[in-house]
């Protein structure tokens, strides 16, 4: 069976990353960042607290690292002129986008899997045997999140004509707004649209609010992984979500289960909708970038 035309370029992209320091430094930082034993996590999850460490690894630090390793994937080739060389090969511009996305995804996913393996070993030794099914499922969703982030970064890199613009869009726009600050941004948008101030301490049972909150890739990732962990329907990390839903402590966390009466949650707020949001973030930006990249100049 013949390999796709883009496969050699994807393999070269993956090899370039795997032979550089960046992904492996990220993997080490993920282990140090994610290994956070807690009383709440242990009381509610037991040995599956180890699975929760994967979710922590996928939050804040992972998207930053993936964007840093991917944002120059196409725009740097354009600036150096090597993009013309690539198009001199039997490759289309679409082939280049696919190869860059899949190659970089593989080059980042392998160190991430290594970091998760270390977390699993450390957690297993300390907290006992966890659910391998939940561990594997959360790992798969985390790898989907990695591919989604690479897709977004590659799309912006292909759609812009300078590294400065790509940096501004990804780090000033996507990372800052949609990853770090999305909760206050989303509630501000909701408040402006409805004329009602909202608070996580007493959130209204309004599907529009919770749908808007899960438009962020990171919050959607949290929703799906919280579901797999058996935590509840929330875009927060598992520990604050557990604190909100299973303890008398009132904290600044939005949770569908706390706002809606049992049986009254709209179908579109099911946890699987978070998976749909991730897939949309994977496909749509790359589709838009392909349209612009196919019709744009090479310089």
Helices and strands as residue ranges (DSSP letters): H 7-18, H 22-34, H 39-45, G 46-48, H 49-57, H 61-70, H 75-80, H 82-88, H 93-127, H 132-159, H 163-167, I 168-180, H 182-194, G 200-202, H 207-213, H 217-229, H 238-246, H 256-259, G 267-269, H 272-295
